[in-house]
């Protein structure tokens, strides 16, 4: 393991292969993982689309089930996030963060916050997008709208232009 403590965060809405890749990288590289999950209140502020995001309880259940299957629960600390950075902005033990290309900017913002508090930056570990069968990134929004399943398999026939 390269790191004592890795942080990773997100909505984890409709837990999909992109989320599991993000979590898998965190547990591959870290002895301990602090997993931040966006609260329902934060989701209201970040509303990504009109279909809405699953309630925290449903998202949490999916994540806990995945972590249990992988036997990673003993190495996990879960925090409910009410802001984009949570305890990672001031955690002296954290030494890395796992991000996707979509969330890399948030990791960089986090490091600026840490620097302002006199804390060392987190090493940013970026994983590639996990692509669906159509070659585009798997996303919760596309799953929510019934375009693909959690593995990126198309559910609607492709639109002919």
C-alpha positions as CSV (number, residue, x, y, z in Angstrom):
1,X,0.0,0.0,0.0
2,X,1.4,3.4,-1.0
3,X,-0.7,5.5,1.4
4,X,-1.8,5.4,5.0
5,X,-5.0,7.2,4.3
6,X,-6.8,8.0,1.1
7,X,-9.9,10.2,0.7
8,X,-12.5,9.7,-2.0
9,X,-15.9,11.4,-2.3
10,X,-18.9,11.7,-4.4
11,X,-22.7,11.2,-4.7
12,X,-22.4,7.5,-5.6
13,X,-25.8,7.6,-7.2
14,X,-26.8,4.4,-9.0
15,X,-23.5,2.7,-8.0
16,X,-21.9,1.8,-11.3
17,X,-18.6,0.5,-12.7
18,X,-17.0,3.9,-12.7
19,X,-17.7,4.3,-9.0
20,X,-16.5,0.8,-8.2
21,X,-13.2,1.5,-10.2
22,X,-12.7,4.7,-8.1
23,X,-13.3,2.8,-4.8
24,X,-11.2,-0.1,-5.9
25,X,-8.2,2.2,-6.7
26,X,-8.6,3.8,-3.3
27,X,-8.5,0.5,-1.5
28,X,-5.7,-0.8,-3.7
29,X,-3.4,2.1,-2.7
30,X,-4.5,2.9,0.8
31,X,-4.4,1.2,4.1
32,X,-7.5,3.2,5.2
33,X,-10.0,5.0,3.1
34,X,-12.2,7.9,4.1
35,X,-15.2,7.8,1.9
36,X,-17.3,11.0,1.7
37,X,-20.9,10.7,0.6
38,X,-22.9,13.8,-0.3
39,X,-25.8,14.4,2.0
40,X,-29.3,14.8,0.7
41,X,-29.1,18.5,1.6
42,X,-25.9,18.9,-0.5
43,X,-27.6,17.1,-3.4
44,X,-30.3,19.7,-3.4
45,X,-27.6,22.3,-3.8
46,X,-25.8,20.4,-6.5
47,X,-28.9,19.2,-8.3
48,X,-27.4,17.8,-11.5
49,X,-30.6,17.2,-13.5
50,X,-34.4,17.3,-13.2
51,X,-34.7,13.5,-12.5
52,X,-33.2,13.9,-9.1
53,X,-30.7,11.8,-7.2
54,X,-31.5,8.8,-5.0
55,X,-31.8,9.5,-1.3
56,X,-28.7,9.1,0.8
57,X,-30.1,5.9,2.5
58,X,-30.4,4.1,-0.9
59,X,-27.0,5.3,-2.1
60,X,-25.4,4.4,1.3
61,X,-26.9,0.9,1.1
62,X,-25.4,0.2,-2.3
63,X,-22.0,1.4,-1.3
64,X,-22.0,-0.5,2.0
65,X,-23.1,-3.7,0.2
66,X,-20.2,-3.3,-2.3
67,X,-17.7,-2.7,0.5
68,X,-18.9,-5.7,2.4
69,X,-18.6,-7.9,-0.7
70,X,-15.0,-6.8,-1.1
71,X,-14.3,-7.2,2.7
72,X,-13.2,-3.5,2.8
73,X,-15.6,-2.3,5.5
74,X,-13.0,-2.7,8.3
75,X,-10.7,-0.3,6.4
76,X,-13.4,2.3,5.7
77,X,-14.5,5.4,7.5
78,X,-17.6,7.0,5.9
79,X,-18.4,10.7,6.3
80,X,-21.6,12.4,5.2
81,X,-20.6,15.5,3.3
82,X,-22.4,18.8,3.7
83,X,-19.8,20.7,1.7
84,X,-17.7,19.6,-1.3
85,X,-14.5,18.9,0.8
86,X,-15.6,17.6,4.2
87,X,-12.9,16.6,6.7
88,X,-10.3,16.2,3.9
89,X,-9.7,20.0,4.0
90,X,-8.2,19.7,7.5
91,X,-7.3,16.0,7.9
92,X,-3.6,15.8,8.9
93,X,-3.6,12.0,8.4
94,X,-4.8,12.0,4.8
95,X,-2.1,11.8,2.2
96,X,-3.9,11.1,-1.1
97,X,-7.2,11.5,-3.0
98,X,-8.6,9.4,-5.8
99,X,-10.4,11.3,-8.5
100,X,-11.8,10.9,-12.0
101,X,-11.2,13.3,-14.9
102,X,-14.6,14.9,-13.9
103,X,-13.5,15.5,-10.3
104,X,-9.8,16.3,-10.7
105,X,-10.5,20.1,-10.4
106,X,-12.2,19.5,-7.1
107,X,-9.1,17.7,-5.9
108,X,-6.9,20.7,-6.9
109,X,-9.3,23.1,-5.1
110,X,-9.0,20.9,-2.0
111,X,-5.2,21.1,-2.1
112,X,-5.5,25.0,-2.3
113,X,-7.7,24.9,0.8
114,X,-5.2,22.6,2.6
115,X,-2.3,24.9,1.7
116,X,-4.2,27.9,3.1
117,X,-4.4,26.0,6.4
118,X,-0.7,25.1,6.3
119,X,-1.4,21.5,5.5
120,X,0.6,19.5,2.9
121,X,-1.2,18.8,-0.4
122,X,-2.8,15.4,-1.1
123,X,-1.3,13.4,-3.9
124,X,-3.9,13.3,-6.6
125,X,-4.5,9.9,-8.1
126,X,-6.6,10.2,-11.2
127,X,-8.3,7.1,-12.7
128,X,-9.6,7.1,-16.3
129,X,-13.3,7.2,-17.0
130,X,-14.8,3.7,-17.3
131,X,-16.5,3.6,-20.7
132,X,-19.8,2.1,-21.6
133,X,-20.4,-0.1,-24.6
134,X,-20.9,3.0,-26.7
135,X,-17.5,4.4,-25.8
136,X,-18.7,7.2,-23.6
137,X,-18.2,7.4,-19.8
138,X,-20.7,5.4,-17.7
139,X,-22.7,8.0,-15.6
140,X,-25.4,8.0,-13.0
141,X,-27.4,10.5,-15.1
142,X,-27.4,8.1,-18.1
143,X,-28.4,5.2,-15.9
144,X,-31.1,7.3,-14.3
145,X,-32.6,8.1,-17.7
146,X,-32.5,4.4,-18.7
147,X,-29.9,4.9,-21.4
148,X,-27.5,2.3,-19.9
149,X,-27.1,-0.1,-17.0
150,X,-24.5,0.1,-14.3
151,X,-22.0,-1.7,-16.5
152,X,-22.5,0.6,-19.5
153,X,-24.6,-1.7,-21.5
154,X,-27.2,0.3,-23.6
155,X,-30.8,-0.1,-22.6
156,X,-32.4,2.1,-25.2
157,X,-31.9,1.6,-29.0
158,X,-29.5,4.1,-30.5
159,X,-31.2,7.1,-32.1
160,X,-30.8,7.2,-35.8
161,X,-30.0,10.7,-37.1
